[in-house]
Amino acid sequence: MGEEAELPPQIREQLMRLQQLQQTLQVVVTQKQQLEIELTETDKAISELKKIVDKTPVYKNVGNILIKSNRKSLLSELEEKNELLNTRVTVLGKQEERTKERIKEIQGKLQEKMGGKI
C-alpha cells in the first residue's frame, strides 16, 4: 500500500483504468460464455425439431410450465433466437478484443513509465 502512495498521480490513474478494463473484460467473457451455452442449447433444440414430423406433439417451456406448441412456429421462434444469440456473441467477441487491445496498450505505457518494473 505504501508503494501506491509514492506513485505519480498519472500512473495511479492508469493503474485504476487498467483494473477497470480487466474487470470489464471478465464481465464480457462471462456474458459471452453464457450466451454460447444458450446458443448450443438452442442449436440442439432446432436440430431435434427438424428431425420430427409436423404431427408430433411438441412443448415449449414458459416459466415453470410446458405449453403445447406448433412445431413450425416453435422452430421459427428458435431460429430467430439463434440468430439473435449469434449476433450478441459476435458483438461481445468484438468488445472482448477491443478491451484486450486497450489493456495491452495501457500495460505498455505503464511499463515505459515505470522502466519495465511491471
C-alpha positions as CSV (number, residue, x, y, z in Angstrom):
1,M,0.0,0.0,0.0
2,G,2.9,2.3,0.7
3,E,4.2,2.0,-2.9
4,E,0.9,3.2,-4.3
5,A,1.2,6.5,-2.3
6,E,4.7,7.0,-3.9
7,L,3.4,6.6,-7.5
8,P,2.7,9.7,-9.5
9,P,-1.0,10.5,-10.0
10,Q,-0.8,9.8,-13.7
11,I,0.4,6.3,-13.1
12,R,-2.1,5.7,-10.3
13,E,-4.8,6.8,-12.7
14,Q,-3.6,4.4,-15.4
15,L,-3.4,1.5,-13.0
16,M,-7.0,2.2,-11.9
17,R,-8.1,2.3,-15.6
18,L,-6.2,-1.0,-16.2
19,Q,-8.1,-2.6,-13.3
20,Q,-11.4,-1.3,-14.6
21,L,-10.6,-2.7,-18.1
22,Q,-9.7,-6.1,-16.6
23,Q,-13.0,-6.2,-14.7
24,T,-14.9,-5.2,-17.9
25,L,-13.1,-7.9,-19.8
26,Q,-14.0,-10.5,-17.1
27,V,-17.7,-9.5,-17.3
28,V,-17.7,-9.6,-21.2
29,V,-16.0,-13.0,-21.3
30,T,-18.6,-14.4,-18.7
31,Q,-21.5,-13.0,-20.7
32,K,-20.1,-14.4,-23.9
33,Q,-19.7,-17.8,-22.4
34,Q,-23.2,-17.8,-21.1
35,L,-24.6,-16.8,-24.5
36,E,-22.5,-19.5,-26.2
37,I,-24.0,-22.1,-23.8
38,E,-27.5,-20.9,-24.6
39,L,-26.6,-20.9,-28.3
40,T,-25.5,-24.5,-28.1
41,E,-28.8,-25.5,-26.4
42,T,-30.8,-23.7,-29.0
43,D,-28.9,-25.4,-31.8
44,K,-29.7,-28.8,-30.2
45,A,-33.4,-27.9,-29.9
46,I,-33.5,-26.8,-33.5
47,S,-31.8,-30.0,-34.7
48,E,-34.2,-32.2,-32.8
49,L,-37.2,-30.2,-34.1
50,K,-36.0,-30.7,-37.6
51,K,-35.9,-34.5,-37.1
52,I,-39.6,-34.9,-36.2
53,V,-42.7,-34.7,-38.3
54,D,-45.3,-31.8,-38.0
55,K,-47.9,-34.0,-36.3
56,T,-45.5,-34.9,-33.4
57,P,-46.6,-33.0,-30.3
58,V,-44.1,-30.5,-29.1
59,Y,-44.0,-28.4,-26.0
60,K,-42.2,-25.2,-25.0
61,N,-41.0,-24.1,-21.6
62,V,-42.7,-21.0,-20.4
63,G,-41.6,-20.1,-16.9
64,N,-42.4,-23.2,-14.7
65,I,-44.8,-24.8,-17.2
66,L,-44.8,-26.6,-20.5
67,I,-47.2,-25.4,-23.2
68,K,-48.2,-27.4,-26.2
69,S,-46.9,-25.7,-29.3
70,N,-46.9,-25.9,-33.1
71,R,-43.6,-27.4,-34.4
72,K,-43.2,-24.9,-37.3
73,S,-43.8,-21.8,-35.1
74,L,-41.5,-23.2,-32.4
75,L,-38.8,-23.9,-35.0
76,S,-39.2,-20.4,-36.4
77,E,-39.0,-18.9,-32.9
78,L,-35.9,-20.9,-32.0
79,E,-34.2,-20.0,-35.3
80,E,-34.9,-16.3,-34.6
81,K,-33.5,-16.7,-31.1
82,N,-30.4,-18.4,-32.6
83,E,-29.8,-15.6,-35.0
84,L,-30.1,-13.0,-32.1
85,L,-27.7,-15.1,-29.9
86,N,-25.2,-15.3,-32.8
87,T,-25.3,-11.5,-33.2
88,R,-24.8,-10.9,-29.5
89,V,-21.9,-13.4,-29.3
90,T,-20.2,-11.6,-32.2
91,V,-20.7,-8.2,-30.6
92,L,-19.3,-9.4,-27.3
93,G,-16.4,-11.0,-29.1
94,K,-15.5,-7.7,-30.7
95,Q,-15.9,-5.9,-27.4
96,E,-13.6,-8.6,-25.8
97,E,-10.9,-8.0,-28.5
98,R,-11.1,-4.2,-28.2
99,T,-10.8,-4.4,-24.4
100,K,-7.8,-6.8,-24.6
101,E,-6.1,-4.4,-27.1
102,R,-6.8,-1.4,-24.7
103,I,-5.4,-3.4,-21.8
104,K,-2.2,-4.2,-23.7
105,E,-1.8,-0.6,-24.7
106,I,-2.1,0.6,-21.1
107,Q,0.2,-2.1,-19.8
108,G,2.8,-1.0,-22.4
109,K,2.5,2.7,-21.4
110,L,2.8,1.7,-17.7
111,Q,5.9,-0.4,-18.4
112,E,7.5,2.5,-20.3
113,K,6.8,5.0,-17.4
114,M,7.9,2.6,-14.7
115,G,11.0,1.5,-16.6
116,G,9.8,-2.1,-17.1
117,K,9.2,-2.9,-13.4
118,I,5.7,-4.4,-14.1
